[in-house]
């Protein structure tokens, strides 16, 4: 993430933390449980642990609601004897707010919920606009360097297309590519790429980082060479 964007995100987290003195920590993480930024007044708070638990709770709550009501959660409230942990859900990010019960006098979470939801939405839009540009830049560099490539796509580990060129069925291909890595279908957790060969084309799936995959189709008699060139360009231009 660009430093300017990260600074704006941090300012929004500070805005959320300033809503009430009982708020001890505000953590922004991805839906996969990766911490993006955090503001905390309590040294005992572990942002990485909260992000991991938040991701697990999101998965479990989505599964539960689909079975009982067919809807999607918008926020979660986790109540303990010492604190309340509220998680505001967005499409790709989660805003985790830790509220101390010892200083909660006069604080009505429901009253301030629209403020937290507004901050979470603004962060989602802010990061989304920045990330989309970066995804498109990476695909553009690959296609410019290897002009024989006509179909390329960046997808999340859970199979959501981030940016796509040339694919007519990008949602289906993204889902299949994501399932291969996310569901552990590779021989090793350290797999960096998978090349699926046929007599007409090669389907190349490369791990970009801990959150993204690159999917490209390499056609023609030089498909193996094209796949190698794509991986070389990717390694030189990961952003």
N, C-alpha and C positions, 0 to 999 in steps of 0.2 A: 504494500500500500504506500502511495506517495506520502512524504512527510507532511505536506500541506493538508491532505485529506485526514491523516491520522491526528493532526493537531485539531482540526475541526471536530472530529469524533470525540476527542478528549474533552473539548469544551462542552459538548453536549452531555457527556457523562457527568461532568462537574455540575452542569445545570440540574441534572436529575438528583445528584447527591445533595444539592442545596435546597431541595424541596422541603425537607424537615430534618431536624437535628438527630432524629432517631435512625436515620439512614446511615448505616456503617460502611456499606460497600456497594458499588455499582460496577457490574462486569458485562462487557459485550463479548459474546462468543458466537461462533457459527453454529448452525443446527447440527453439525457433526461433533461439536464439543471442543473446538479450537478457540482459545482466547485471542481476541483481537486487541482489546485494551481494557484497562481496569483502573478504578479509583477506589481506594480503601482507606478507612480511618482505623482499622483494626488489624494489627500485625498477625493475628491468628487466622485471618481469612486466607484461604487457599484458592485463588482464582481458577487454577487448572482443575482442581477437584470439583468445584462448583460447576464449571463448564461441562465436565464429563457427566456429572449427575444430571445436569439440566438436559443434555442431549438424550440421555437414557430415559428421563421422565417424559420428554417430548414424544419419543418413539412409543413408549408404553401408553401414554394418554391418547395419542392418535389412534392406536390400535383399539383401545377400549371404546372410544367414542364411535369409531366405525362400526363396532359390533352392536352398540346399544342405541345409537342415534344417527349414524351416518354423517356426523358433522366433524368440524375441525376445531380444536381448542384455540382460544385467542390469548389466554393467559392462565398461569398456574399459581396457586397459593400453597406453599409448603409451610405448615405450622409446627414449630417445636416449642419446648417449654421456655426457651430463652430468646428465640427470634422467629421472625416471619421471613420467608424467602419467596419473593414474588418474581415470576418470570414472564415477561411480555414477549409474545411470539410474533415474528415476522417471517417472510418467505425464506430468507437465507440466514438471518441473524436472530439472536435472542438477547434481551436485556434482562440481566439478573440483578435484583435489588434486595439487599440484605437489610432487614429492619430490626433493630434491637427492641425487645419488649420492655427492657428496663427504662427506656427513655421514650416510650411510645405515647405518653400522655398527650392528649389533644390531637393525635394524628389519626386521620380517617383515610385509609388506603383507597377506598372506593371513590372518595371525593377527589383524590389526586390522580386517579387512574387515567383520565383523559390526558393529563399532562405527560405521564409516563408513556402512554401510547403514542402521543404526538412526537416525543423525543425519539422513540424507537423507529417510528415511520420515517422521520427526517434522516436518521442514521442509515436506514435501509436504502433510501433514495440517494443519499450522499455517496455511500460506498458503491452502490450499484452503478451509478453513472460513471464513476472512476474506473471500476473493474471492467465494465463492458468495453470501454475504450481500450484498456490494456489487452483484453482478449482479442479484440479486432486487430490491434497492432501486431500481436504475435502471429496470428493467422496470415496477415498481409505479408509479413517478413518471410514466412515459410513459402508462400505461393510465389512471391517475387524471386526467391532464391532457387526454387525448384518449380519452374513454370509448367512442367508436365503434370503436376498435381492439380487436379480440378475439384477434388472433394476433400475437405478438411474440417475438423470440428473439435472444439474444446468442450469437455463435459465434466461434471462433478463426479466424485466417487459414487454417489448414490444415483447416478444415471440421468442427471438433468443437463440438457444442452445449454452451454453458456454463450457460445458464438459459433456460427456455422456458415460454411461456404460450399455450395454445390450439392448438398444432400437434399433430396426430396422427402426422405423419411427420417429426418434427424432425431425426432423424439424416440422412435423405435430403436435406431442404431445406438443412440446415447444410452438408452435403458439396458441394452444388451452389453455394451462395453462396460458400463458401470457395474453390472451384476457379476462380470467375470472377476473384477478386482475386489469389489466390496464383499462378495460372498466367498472369497478365498478359493476360487476355482483354479488359481495358478499353483504350480508345484511348490513355490516358495513365497513367503511374505516379502522377500526382498526382490521379487521380480520387477525389472525395470521396463520391459517391453514384451509384447507378444505379437508375433508375425503369423498371420493365418494365410496360407498359400493355396492358390488354386491354379488351374491351367489358364485362366483368363486375367486374374488380378491378385494382388496381395492386399490384405486388410491389416494395417499396422495400428496397434494400440500401445501408446507410450505413456509411462507415468511421468507427468510433468513435475508434480510436487505431492505433498500429502493430501491435497484436496482436488487435484485436477488430472485429467487424462487427455491426451491428444489422440484423435482418431483420424487416420488418413487412408485413402484408397490409392494404391499404386498400380497403374495399368501398363500393359505392354510388355515387350520382351526384356526391358530393362527394369522390371519391377523391383528386383532385389537391390539394384543400385540406387533407385529412387528412394527406397525405404531407408537406406543407409544415409543418403543425403539429407532426408528429412530429420533424422535423429541428430545429425551433425549440426544442422541449422538450429534445431530446438535447444541443444546444449549450449550454443553460443548466444541465444537470445531469450532465455527464460526470464520472464518479468512477472 
